[in-house]
């Protein structure tokens, strides 16, 4: 399954630690494409693992994570407006 994950972490007391942990967890599963945005192919079991790892750190009253899922990347059009930094384009 193709996944786009976006998070918003409140930077208050303890927020930096949450942000650091969330970033590291997302980086284990997905490709970091921009600030708090990640994308990549994941199996349903990997999505389940990712969710469980993130739930340990996300504060339900302050932080949010949005996951967009599609059966395949081919069903999504990626269009850049402004500065284009497609890190996946450097792979051969």
N, C-alpha and C positions, 0 to 999 in steps of 0.2 A: 504494500500500500504506500502511496506517495503522501508524505506528510509535510505540512508547513506549520511550524510552531512559533508563536509570538508570546512573549511574556512582558509583564509590567510589574516591577518590584518597587514598592514604596521605600524610598531612601530616608529612613528615620533611624532611631536607635535599633541596632540589630539588622537594619536593611542591607548594609554592605555585605555582611556575612551571608545572608540569604541570597543576594545577587550573585556572589562568587560561587556558592554551592549550586545554584540553579544553572549558571553558565557551564560549570564543569560537567554536570550531569547531562545537559543537552548536547554538549560537545562529544560525549561518549557515543551518542546514538546518531547524531545528525551533523550536517555541514553548516557551519556558521556563515551566514550570508550578509547580515547587516545588523549592527547594534544588537537588539534583542530578538532577532529573527533567525530561525534555523529551518533547513529543509532536508529531505532525503527519503529514501525508500526504507520502510520498516515492515517487518512481519507483525501480525497481530500480537504475538507473544512479546515482541520488543516494545510495542506501544504500551502494553500492560505493564511491563517492567519499568519503562520510562515514567509512566503515570505514578506508579507506587513509589519510585525514588523521589520524584518531585513533591509528592504529597507530604513527605517527611519534613520539607523545608518551607513550602508555601504557607503563608499566613492567610487563612481564609477571609479575614476581615480587612486585609491591606493589599494583598498581591493577587495577580490574575495570570492565568495561562490560557491561551486560545490555541486549539489544535484544529487545523483544516485538513481533512482527509479526502483523498481521491484514489480510485482504483489504480490509476496509472498517471505518471507525469505527462503522458501524451495528451491527456484530456485538459491540461492547463496550459494557457498561454502566459509566458513570462515576458513582460514588457518593462523596460527601464525608462523612467522619466528623470532626467537630470544625470548625475554622476553614475556611471555604470561600473560596478565592481562585481562581475560574475566570477567568483573564485573557482567555480567548477569548470570554467573555460580553459584553465591552464593545464588540465590533464589531457594526455594524449590517448 
